[in-house]
Amino acid sequence: MPLTPLDIHNKEFSKSFRGYDEDEVNEFLDQVIKDYEMVIREKRNLEDRLKDLQERLGHFNNIEDTLNKSIVVAQEAAEEVKRNAQKEAKLIIREAEKNADRIVNEALSKARRIAIEIEDLKKQSKVFRNRFKMLIEAQLEMINSDDWNELLEYEVDSTELKSSEDDRILNK
């Protein structure tokens, strides 16, 4: 058990014939008591400070643990967000590819229908051209026929026309 300042103060030494000077020993003991009390106070202060620092260290260790856990959670969340973003990107790409395929297929189908319509229109235009050509040739044949010459050579007496017109007016 360590000495206390009171133990030092109450210490009695046996007296001998040629012993130490009692006043000098008492003065020295008083000085030792003061120094010892100061050391004890310093020790208590240092123990209190150590306790405070240990509490703060414990607090900071808790904060560090919490931050480390938070970092781990944030990293996991970031990885999850990254995985989800990659999945979503793949889905978007797949959907875009499907839409692109659908659009291309629709365009090809429309192009085929248009090509068929063009061929049909070409056939119709050939038929129309041939019919129109036949009609014009028939009209030219009619114009070139001798019937026109006969009509031009045909003579009508205008007096006859007048009398037939007068007859018609009278009959009414």
C-alpha positions as CSV (number, residue, x, y, z in Angstrom):
1,M,0.0,0.0,0.0
2,P,1.4,3.4,-1.0
3,L,2.3,6.0,1.5
4,T,0.0,9.0,2.0
5,P,1.1,12.5,3.1
6,L,-0.6,11.8,6.4
7,D,1.6,8.7,6.9
8,I,4.7,10.7,6.3
9,H,3.4,13.5,8.6
10,N,2.6,11.0,11.5
11,K,5.8,9.0,11.1
12,E,7.7,9.0,14.4
13,F,11.4,8.1,14.4
14,S,13.0,6.6,17.5
15,K,15.4,8.9,19.2
16,S,19.0,8.0,19.7
17,F,21.8,9.7,21.4
18,R,23.6,10.9,18.4
19,G,20.7,11.0,16.0
20,Y,19.7,13.5,13.3
21,D,18.7,17.0,14.1
22,E,15.0,16.8,14.8
23,D,14.1,20.2,13.3
24,E,16.1,19.5,10.1
25,V,14.3,16.1,9.7
26,N,10.9,17.8,10.4
27,E,11.6,20.5,7.8
28,F,12.7,17.8,5.3
29,L,9.6,15.8,6.0
30,D,7.4,18.9,5.6
31,Q,9.0,19.4,2.2
32,V,8.6,15.8,1.3
33,I,4.9,16.0,2.4
34,K,4.3,19.1,0.2
35,D,6.1,17.5,-2.8
36,Y,4.3,14.2,-2.2
37,E,0.9,16.0,-2.0
38,M,1.7,17.8,-5.2
39,V,2.7,14.5,-6.9
40,I,-0.6,12.9,-5.8
41,R,-2.6,15.9,-7.0
42,E,-0.8,15.8,-10.3
43,K,-1.4,12.1,-10.5
44,R,-5.2,12.6,-9.8
45,N,-5.3,15.4,-12.5
46,L,-3.5,13.1,-14.9
47,E,-5.8,10.2,-14.1
48,D,-8.8,12.5,-14.6
49,R,-7.4,13.8,-17.8
50,L,-6.5,10.2,-18.9
51,K,-10.1,9.2,-18.1
52,D,-11.5,12.1,-20.1
53,L,-9.2,11.4,-23.0
54,Q,-10.1,7.7,-22.9
55,E,-13.8,8.6,-23.0
56,R,-13.1,11.0,-25.9
57,L,-11.1,8.3,-27.6
58,G,-13.9,5.8,-27.1
59,H,-16.3,8.4,-28.6
60,F,-14.0,8.9,-31.6
61,N,-13.6,5.2,-32.0
62,N,-17.4,4.9,-32.0
63,I,-17.6,7.7,-34.6
64,E,-14.9,5.9,-36.6
65,D,-16.7,2.6,-36.5
66,T,-20.0,4.4,-37.5
67,L,-18.2,6.2,-40.3
68,N,-16.6,2.9,-41.5
69,K,-20.0,1.2,-41.4
70,S,-21.5,4.2,-43.3
71,I,-18.8,4.0,-45.9
72,V,-19.4,0.3,-46.4
73,V,-23.1,0.9,-46.6
74,A,-22.6,3.8,-49.1
75,Q,-20.2,1.6,-51.2
76,E,-22.8,-1.2,-51.2
77,A,-25.5,1.2,-52.1
78,A,-23.4,2.7,-54.9
79,E,-22.7,-0.8,-56.2
80,E,-26.4,-1.6,-56.1
81,V,-27.2,1.6,-57.9
82,K,-24.5,0.8,-60.4
83,R,-25.9,-2.7,-61.0
84,N,-29.4,-1.4,-61.3
85,A,-28.3,1.3,-63.8
86,Q,-26.5,-1.4,-65.8
87,K,-29.6,-3.6,-65.8
88,E,-31.8,-0.6,-66.8
89,A,-29.3,0.3,-69.5
90,K,-29.4,-3.2,-70.9
91,L,-33.2,-3.2,-70.8
92,I,-33.3,0.2,-72.6
93,I,-30.8,-1.1,-75.2
94,R,-32.9,-4.3,-75.7
95,E,-36.1,-2.3,-76.0
96,A,-34.4,0.1,-78.5
97,E,-33.1,-2.9,-80.5
98,K,-36.6,-4.3,-80.6
99,N,-38.0,-1.0,-81.7
100,A,-35.3,-0.6,-84.3
101,D,-36.0,-4.1,-85.6
102,R,-39.7,-3.4,-85.7
103,I,-39.2,-0.1,-87.5
104,V,-36.8,-1.7,-90.0
105,N,-39.3,-4.5,-90.6
106,E,-42.2,-2.1,-91.1
107,A,-40.0,0.0,-93.5
108,L,-39.1,-3.1,-95.5
109,S,-42.7,-4.2,-95.6
110,K,-43.8,-0.7,-96.7
111,A,-41.0,-0.6,-99.3
112,R,-42.3,-4.0,-100.6
113,R,-45.9,-2.7,-100.8
114,I,-44.7,0.4,-102.6
115,A,-42.6,-1.6,-105.0
116,I,-45.7,-3.8,-105.7
117,E,-47.8,-0.7,-106.2
118,I,-45.2,0.7,-108.6
119,E,-45.2,-2.4,-110.6
120,D,-49.0,-2.4,-110.7
121,L,-49.0,1.3,-111.7
122,K,-46.5,0.5,-114.5
123,K,-48.8,-2.3,-115.8
124,Q,-51.8,0.0,-115.6
125,S,-49.9,2.7,-117.4
126,K,-48.9,0.3,-120.2
127,V,-52.5,-0.8,-120.5
128,F,-53.7,2.8,-120.6
129,R,-51.0,3.7,-123.1
130,N,-51.9,0.8,-125.4
131,R,-55.7,1.6,-125.1
132,F,-55.0,5.3,-125.7
133,K,-52.8,4.5,-128.7
134,M,-55.5,2.3,-130.1
135,L,-58.1,5.0,-129.6
136,I,-55.9,7.6,-131.3
137,E,-55.1,5.2,-134.1
138,A,-58.8,4.5,-134.5
139,Q,-59.5,8.3,-134.6
140,L,-56.7,8.8,-137.1
141,E,-58.0,6.0,-139.2
142,M,-61.4,7.6,-139.1
143,I,-60.0,11.0,-140.0
144,N,-58.0,9.5,-142.9
145,S,-61.0,7.5,-144.1
146,D,-62.6,8.4,-147.5
147,D,-65.9,9.2,-145.7
148,W,-64.5,12.7,-145.0
149,N,-63.8,13.2,-148.7
150,E,-67.3,12.2,-149.5
151,L,-68.7,14.6,-147.0
152,L,-66.7,17.4,-148.4
153,E,-67.9,16.5,-151.9
154,Y,-71.5,16.3,-150.9
155,E,-73.5,19.4,-152.0
156,V,-76.7,20.6,-150.5
157,D,-79.1,23.0,-152.3
158,S,-79.8,25.9,-149.9
159,T,-83.1,26.6,-151.5
160,E,-84.3,23.2,-150.5
161,L,-83.3,23.8,-147.0
162,K,-85.2,27.0,-146.9
163,S,-88.4,25.5,-148.2
164,S,-88.2,22.6,-145.8
165,E,-87.6,25.1,-142.9
166,D,-90.7,27.1,-144.0
167,D,-92.8,23.9,-144.1
168,R,-91.8,23.1,-140.7
169,I,-92.7,26.5,-139.3
170,L,-96.1,26.3,-141.0
171,N,-96.9,22.9,-139.6
172,K,-96.5,24.0,-136.2
